[in-house]
Amino acid sequence: MDTRTRIHWSPNKRDFLFLGIIAVVITLLVLGTKERTTKPVPNDEVHINSTTRAACMTCHGEQGMRPQPPGHTKADQCFQCHRQPDDWRGASR
């Protein structure tokens, strides 16, 4: 005869709180990984021929016609975020 007793687990408030926190963290991670929604590069002659950051900064630098908005990243890779037009003449898409 087996004299061992089986222990049954029954969840309590702490267990539900823990599972709730895990659900919130997973939800935030999923929502935070959606695709970026940045403005595409306009499909006109000026932008189709702009192939480097230096070319972009002639208009979008601090003294340019349309400076970058406050808080814009100072990264050297404009096209990492901004999509190029379909008939792009520049470097990589």
PETAJO-V110930 format. One record per backbone hydrogen bond with DSSP energy under -0.5 kcal/mol. NH is the residue of the N-H (numbers start at 1). CO is the residue of the C=O. Records with the same first field share a line. If there is no record, write none. Layout:
NH->CO + CO
This chain:
3->1
8->6
16->12
17->13
18->14
19->15
20->16
21->17
22->18
23->19
24->20
25->21
26->22
27->23
28->24
29->25
30->26
31->27
32->28
33->29 + 30
34->31
41->83
44->42
48->44
49->45
50->47
51->49
56->52
57->53
58->54 + 55
59->56
60->56
61->57
64->61
66->59
67->64
68->60
72->69
78->76
80->77
81->78
82->78
88->85
89->48
